[in-house]
Amino acid sequence: MENPNNGSSKVVYTGKTTTTGGREGASKSTDGHLDITLTPPGGRGEGTNPEQLFAAGWSACFLGAMGKSAASRSIKLPAESSIDAEVDLVLSDTDGYSLQVRLNISLPGIERKDALAIAEHAHTICPYSKAIKGNIKVETNIL
C-alpha cells in the first residue's frame, strides 16, 4: 500500500472488517467489537447502512480533531459539544452515485468566531476530512 505522506510515518492502528452481502449483508470486525447487519438506505431491515457508518465515523473523528484544534488555542471544548453529521447519497444523471455531507456543529459557550476557526483548522488535521478533501461537497455549519 502506498503511503502518501512525505518523510517517515508509522501505522498507529488498523481497523479491519469483513463484509459480506454488500448493502444487504453484514459486517464484522476482527476484534469482535463490531458486528452489524446492513440494510440499504430507506430499507425495511433492522440494520444500518454505509452512509450512517460514515457519518458516525467522521463526526467522531472530527470532534476529536476539534478538541486538538481548540487546545492549540488554549480553549477547552465543552463536554456538551456535538456534531450532527448528515451524509447524503446522491444520484446524478451525469456522474452516477456520490456523497455530500453536512457537519452541523454545536460548541456551547464558545464564541462563533472561535468555533469557526476551530472547525476550519480541524479539517486540516482530521483524517476523514483529509481523505475526502476535494472529492465531495462538504458544508460545515456552526449552530
N, C-alpha and C positions, 0 to 999 in steps of 0.2 A: 504494500500500500504506500502510495506516495505521500510524503509529509510536506504540505505547502509552506510550513514555517521556515524561516531562514535561521541559521545557527543551530545550536543544539536544542533538543527537546526530548521529553520522556512521556510515555503514556502514563497518565495518573490513574485512570480507571477505564475499563471496558465493560459496557453493558452488553450482554449477549442474550438474545431471544431466538426462539424457533417459532415460526408462524406457519400454520397450515390452513388451507381453505380460503385464503385471501380475505375479502371483506365479509365473508360469511363463515369464518373459521374460528381459530383460536390462536392465542399467542402465550408462550410460557418463557420465563427467564430461566437460565441455567441454575441460578441460585435458589429458585423456588419462590421468590418474593412476589413475582408477577405471574398470574395465571388467569387469563381473561378470555371471555367469549367475545367474538367480533360480530357486529351487525352493521349492515350498510346504513348510511345516514338516512334517518326517517323510517328505518325498518322497524318491524314489529318485535324483533328479537329482544332479548334481555341484555345483550352485550353493549359494548362501547364501539367507537369507530376511530379510524386513524386521525380524523380531524380533532376529536376530543382529546386524544392522547397527545397530539402535537400542541394543542392549546395548554394542556396541563404541564407538559414538559417545558415549553418555552416560558410560560408565566412563572414557574418555579425558579428556573434558571435566571430569568430577567430580574425577579425580585432579589435574588442573591447578588446579582451584578449591581443593582441599585443600592444595596447595602454597602458594597465596596465603594461605589461612587460617592455615596453620602459620607462615608467615613473619611474619604480623601479630602472632603470639605469640612471636616470636623462637625458633621451633622449625624445624629443617630436617627435611624428610621423608627417611627413609632411601631409598637407591636401590632397595631391595627392596620398597618399598611397592607394593601391588597391589589391584585390585578385581576380584572375580569377580561380574559382573553377570548376573542371571538375569531374563529377560523372558518372562513367561507370556502366551500368547494364550488368553484365557478366553472361553467361550461360556456365556451365561446365558439361562435361559428367558425372563426379563423384559426384559433390556437388549441382547441380541444379543452381538456380539463386543466385547471390551475388553482392555486390557492391565493387568498388575500386575507389579511389579518388586521384586527383592531386590538390594541392593548389599551384598556381603559384602567388608568392607574389612580389609586386613592392613597394619598400620603397625608393623613390628617395632621394638622398643626404645622405643616411645612409650607412656607411661602411659595406661591405659584412660580416665581422666577427661579427659586432654588429647586423646586420639583422638576421644572422643565430642564434645567441644567443637569440634574442627577439622571433623568431619563435619557437625555441625549448622550451623556458620557457612558451610561450603561450599555447602550447599543454598540459602543466601540469595544467593550470587554466581554459581553455575553456571547458564549459560543454559538447559541442559536441565532442571534442577530447577525453574527459574522457569517454564518453558513448561508443565510438566505439573502444577504445584502445584494441588492440589485436584481434579485430573481423574482420577487413577489411584491405586491403593493402592501405596504405596512403603514398603518395610521396609529400614532401614539397620542393618546388623549389623557390629559390631567384632569381629574374630576374635582 
